[in-house]
Amino acid sequence: MPHTALKYDAEVQDNGRLELTVPLPAGARVIVFVIEEPDGATTDLVAAAESSLAFWDNPWDDEDWNNA
């Protein structure tokens, strides 16, 4: 059974509280992974890497590589 992952950028509130609004029905069971976002240059590098993946998703590149 495939799963859909949702990613949220959020800030921890007082007493370690974290509030998110998710597109799921009330009572849905979920698994939550919490990873602290690192400070510094690595955050910028990760954002750049994630945003540049669309570069590879084009028909000309697919045609060249599929026929290689």
DSSP file (Angstrom, degrees, kcal/mol; ACC not computed):
  #  RESIDUE AA STRUCTURE BP1 BP2  ACC     N-H-->O    O-->H-N    N-H-->O    O-->H-N    TCO  KAPPA ALPHA  PHI   PSI    X-CA   Y-CA   Z-CA
    1    1 A M              0   0    0      0, 0.0     2,-0.1     0, 0.0     0, 0.0   0.000 360.0 360.0 360.0 119.3    0.0    0.0    0.0
    2    2 A P        -     0   0    0      0, 0.0     2,-0.4     0, 0.0     0, 0.0  -0.357 360.0-148.6 -71.2 150.4    1.7    3.3   -1.1
    3    3 A H        -     0   0    0     -2,-0.1     2,-0.5     2,-0.0     0, 0.0  -0.909   6.1-137.7-118.2 146.1    2.0    6.1    1.4
    4    4 A T        -     0   0    0     -2,-0.4     2,-0.4     2,-0.0     0, 0.0  -0.914  18.7-147.1-102.9 125.5    1.9    9.9    0.7
    5    5 A A        -     0   0    0     -2,-0.5     2,-0.4     2,-0.0    -2,-0.0  -0.746   8.4-159.6 -92.7 138.8    4.5   11.9    2.6
    6    6 A L        -     0   0    0     -2,-0.4     2,-0.5     2,-0.0    16,-0.0  -0.946   3.4-156.7-115.2 138.1    3.7   15.4    3.7
    7    7 A K        -     0   0    0     -2,-0.4     2,-0.4     2,-0.0    -2,-0.0  -0.964  12.3-179.3-118.9 131.4    6.4   17.9    4.6
    8    8 A Y        -     0   0    0     -2,-0.5     2,-0.6     2,-0.0    -2,-0.0  -0.981  22.8-145.6-128.6 139.3    5.8   20.9    6.9
    9    9 A D        +     0   0    0     -2,-0.4     2,-0.3     2,-0.0    -2,-0.0  -0.936  40.3 159.8 -98.8 119.0    8.1   23.6    8.0
   10   10 A A        -     0   0    0     -2,-0.6     2,-0.4    10,-0.0    10,-0.1  -0.913  36.8-128.1-140.0 162.8    7.0   24.5   11.5
   11   11 A E        -     0   0    0     -2,-0.3     8,-0.3     8,-0.2     2,-0.3  -0.952  27.7-118.9-116.6 132.5    8.3   26.2   14.7
   12   12 A V        -     0   0    0     -2,-0.4     6,-0.2     6,-0.1     3,-0.1  -0.511  33.1-152.2 -70.2 131.0    8.2   24.5   18.1
   13   13 A Q    >   -     0   0    0      4,-3.7     3,-1.3    -2,-0.3     4,-0.4  -0.222  39.6 -47.5 -92.4-175.8    6.1   26.6   20.5
   14   14 A D  G >  S+     0   0    0      1,-0.3     3,-1.4     2,-0.2    -1,-0.2  -0.170 126.7  18.6 -53.0 147.1    6.3   26.9   24.3
   15   15 A N  G 3  S-     0   0    0      1,-0.3    -1,-0.3    -3,-0.1    -2,-0.1   0.711 131.9 -70.1  61.6  23.6    6.5   23.6   26.2
   16   16 A G  G <  S+     0   0    0     -3,-1.3    -1,-0.3     1,-0.2     2,-0.2   0.705  87.0 160.4  72.8  19.1    7.6   21.8   23.1
   17   17 A R    <   -     0   0    0     -3,-1.4    -4,-3.7    -4,-0.4     2,-0.4  -0.553  19.6-173.1 -81.2 138.4    4.2   22.1   21.4
   18   18 A L        -     0   0    0     -2,-0.2     2,-0.4    -6,-0.2    -6,-0.1  -0.996   2.7-166.6-132.5 125.0    3.9   21.7   17.7
   19   19 A E        +     0   0    0     -2,-0.4     2,-0.3    -8,-0.3    -8,-0.2  -0.954  10.6 171.2-118.7 131.1    0.6   22.4   15.8
   20   20 A L        -     0   0    0     -2,-0.4     2,-0.6   -10,-0.1    -2,-0.0  -0.981  26.8-142.5-133.9 145.3   -0.1   21.4   12.2
   21   21 A T        -     0   0    0     -2,-0.3    -2,-0.0     2,-0.0     0, 0.0  -0.955  29.6-172.0-105.2 119.8   -3.2   21.4   10.1
   22   22 A V        -     0   0    0     -2,-0.6     2,-1.3     2,-0.1    -2,-0.0  -0.809  33.7-119.1-116.0 153.6   -3.2   18.3    7.9
   23   23 A P  S    S+     0   0    0      0, 0.0    -2,-0.0     0, 0.0    -1,-0.0  -0.256  77.9 108.2 -85.4  50.7   -5.5   17.3    5.0
   24   24 A L  S    S-     0   0    0     -2,-1.3    -2,-0.1     4,-0.1     3,-0.1  -0.902  73.6-101.4-125.5 153.4   -6.6   14.1    6.7
   25   25 A P    >   -     0   0    0      0, 0.0     3,-1.9     0, 0.0    -1,-0.0  -0.359  49.3 -87.5 -72.3 154.2  -10.0   13.2    8.3
   26   26 A A  T 3  S+     0   0    0      1,-0.3     3,-0.1    -2,-0.1     0, 0.0  -0.341 115.8  26.5 -57.6 137.2  -10.4   13.3   12.1
   27   27 A G  T 3  S+     0   0    0      1,-0.3    -1,-0.3    -3,-0.1     2,-0.1   0.354  83.7 145.4  89.2  -5.6   -9.4   10.1   13.7
   28   28 A A    <   -     0   0    0     -3,-1.9     2,-0.4     1,-0.1    -1,-0.3  -0.420  49.7-125.2 -65.5 139.2   -6.9    9.1   10.9
   29   29 A R        +     0   0    0     -3,-0.1     2,-0.3    -2,-0.1    -1,-0.1  -0.720  36.0 178.3 -86.5 134.9   -3.9    7.2   12.3
   30   30 A V        -     0   0    0     -2,-0.4     2,-0.4     2,-0.0     0, 0.0  -0.911  28.1-136.6-133.8 160.1   -0.5    8.8   11.3
   31   31 A I        -     0   0    0     -2,-0.3     2,-0.5     2,-0.0    -2,-0.0  -0.978  24.9-157.7-113.9 132.1    3.2    8.2   12.0
   32   32 A V        -     0   0    0     -2,-0.4     2,-0.5     2,-0.0    -2,-0.0  -0.947  11.0-170.2-119.1 128.1    5.2   11.3   12.8
   33   33 A F        -     0   0    0     -2,-0.5     2,-0.5     2,-0.0    -2,-0.0  -0.967   9.1-162.5-110.3 129.6    8.9   11.8   12.3
   34   34 A V        +     0   0    0     -2,-0.5     2,-0.4     2,-0.0    -2,-0.0  -0.963  11.5 175.8-116.8 121.0   10.4   15.0   13.8
   35   35 A I        -     0   0    0     -2,-0.5     2,-0.2     0, 0.0    -2,-0.0  -0.990  30.2-124.4-126.0 125.4   13.8   16.1   12.6
   36   36 A E        -     0   0    0     -2,-0.4    -2,-0.0     1,-0.1     0, 0.0  -0.489  27.8-121.9 -69.5 132.6   15.4   19.3   13.8
   37   37 A E        -     0   0    0     -2,-0.2    -1,-0.1     1,-0.1     2,-0.1  -0.606  28.2-123.9 -76.1 128.7   16.4   21.6   11.0
   38   38 A P        -     0   0    0      0, 0.0     2,-0.2     0, 0.0    -1,-0.1  -0.393  19.4-128.9 -72.3 150.4   20.1   22.4   11.0
   39   39 A D        +     0   0    0     -2,-0.1     3,-0.4     3,-0.1     2,-0.2  -0.597  63.4  32.9 -90.3 158.3   21.3   26.0   11.1
   40   40 A G  S >> S-     0   0    0     -2,-0.2     3,-1.0     1,-0.2     4,-0.7  -0.547 109.0 -25.0 103.5-163.0   23.8   27.4    8.7
   41   41 A A  H 3> S+     0   0    0      1,-0.3     4,-2.1    -2,-0.2     3,-0.2   0.754 120.1  69.5 -66.4 -27.9   24.9   26.9    5.1
   42   42 A T  H 3> S+     0   0    0     -3,-0.4     4,-2.5     1,-0.2    -1,-0.3   0.845  93.5  58.4 -64.2 -30.6   23.6   23.3    4.8
   43   43 A T  H <> S+     0   0    0     -3,-1.0     4,-2.2     1,-0.2    -1,-0.2   0.926 107.6  46.7 -61.6 -44.2   20.0   24.5    5.0
   44   44 A D  H  X S+     0   0    0     -4,-0.7     4,-2.3    -3,-0.2    -2,-0.2   0.891 111.8  51.0 -64.5 -39.8   20.6   26.6    1.9
   45   45 A L  H  X S+     0   0    0     -4,-2.1     4,-2.4     2,-0.2    -2,-0.2   0.904 110.3  48.6 -65.9 -41.4   22.3   23.7    0.1
   46   46 A V  H  X S+     0   0    0     -4,-2.5     4,-2.4     2,-0.2    -2,-0.2   0.923 111.7  49.6 -64.5 -43.8   19.5   21.3    0.8
   47   47 A A  H  X S+     0   0    0     -4,-2.2     4,-2.0     1,-0.2    -2,-0.2   0.899 111.7  49.0 -62.2 -40.6   16.9   23.9   -0.4
   48   48 A A  H  X S+     0   0    0     -4,-2.3     4,-1.3     2,-0.2    -1,-0.2   0.911 111.3  49.4 -65.4 -42.2   18.9   24.4   -3.6
   49   49 A A  H  < S+     0   0    0     -4,-2.4     4,-0.3     1,-0.2     3,-0.2   0.905 112.8  47.1 -64.4 -41.4   19.1   20.7   -4.2
   50   50 A E  H >< S+     0   0    0     -4,-2.4     3,-0.7     1,-0.2    -1,-0.2   0.871 113.2  48.2 -68.0 -36.6   15.4   20.2   -3.7
   51   51 A S  H 3< S+     0   0    0     -4,-2.0     3,-0.4     1,-0.2    -1,-0.2   0.697 106.1  57.4 -79.7 -18.3   14.4   23.1   -5.9
   52   52 A S  T >< S+     0   0    0     -4,-1.3     3,-1.2    -3,-0.2     4,-0.3   0.408  75.8  92.8 -96.4   3.9   16.6   22.2   -8.8
   53   53 A L  G X  S+     0   0    0     -3,-0.7     3,-1.4    -4,-0.3     4,-0.4   0.796  73.4  69.7 -66.7 -27.0   15.3   18.6   -9.5
   54   54 A A  G >  S+     0   0    0     -3,-0.4     3,-1.1     1,-0.3    -1,-0.2   0.750  82.0  75.7 -63.0 -22.6   12.8   19.9  -12.1
   55   55 A F  G <  S+     0   0    0     -3,-1.2    -1,-0.3     1,-0.3    -2,-0.2   0.875  96.0  47.6 -54.2 -38.7   15.8   20.7  -14.3
   56   56 A W  G <  S+     0   0    0     -3,-1.4     2,-1.4    -4,-0.3    -1,-0.3   0.607  92.1  85.4 -81.7 -11.9   16.1   17.0  -15.1
   57   57 A D    <   +     0   0    0     -3,-1.1    -1,-0.2    -4,-0.4     3,-0.0  -0.627  63.1 113.6 -94.8  79.4   12.4   16.5  -15.8
   58   58 A N     >  -     0   0    0     -2,-1.4     4,-2.1     1,-0.1     5,-0.2  -0.993  70.0-122.4-146.4 149.4   12.2   17.5  -19.5
   59   59 A P  H  > S+     0   0    0      0, 0.0     4,-2.3     0, 0.0     5,-0.2   0.809 108.1  55.4 -65.0 -31.4   11.3   15.5  -22.6
   60   60 A W  H  > S+     0   0    0      2,-0.2     4,-2.1     1,-0.2     5,-0.2   0.933 110.5  44.2 -68.3 -44.8   14.6   16.3  -24.4
   61   61 A D  H  > S+     0   0    0      2,-0.2     4,-2.6     1,-0.2     5,-0.3   0.919 113.7  51.2 -64.8 -43.0   16.8   15.0  -21.6
   62   62 A D  H  X S+     0   0    0     -4,-2.1     4,-2.6     1,-0.2    -2,-0.2   0.912 109.7  50.2 -61.1 -42.1   14.5   11.9  -21.3
   63   63 A E  H  X S+     0   0    0     -4,-2.3     4,-1.2     2,-0.2    -1,-0.2   0.923 112.6  46.6 -62.8 -45.0   14.8   11.2  -25.0
   64   64 A D  H  < S+     0   0    0     -4,-2.1    -2,-0.2     1,-0.2     3,-0.2   0.934 118.0  40.5 -63.5 -47.0   18.6   11.5  -25.0
   65   65 A W  H >< S+     0   0    0     -4,-2.6     3,-1.0     1,-0.2    -2,-0.2   0.844 111.3  55.7 -74.8 -33.3   19.1    9.3  -21.9
   66   66 A N  H 3< S+     0   0    0     -4,-2.6    -1,-0.2    -5,-0.3    -2,-0.2   0.790 113.2  43.0 -69.1 -25.0   16.5    6.7  -22.8
   67   67 A N  T 3<        0   0    0     -4,-1.2    -1,-0.2    -5,-0.2    -2,-0.2   0.315 360.0 360.0-100.4   7.2   18.2    6.1  -26.2
   68   68 A A    <         0   0    0     -3,-1.0    -1,-0.2    -4,-0.1    -2,-0.1   0.476 360.0 360.0 -77.8 360.0   21.7    6.1  -24.8
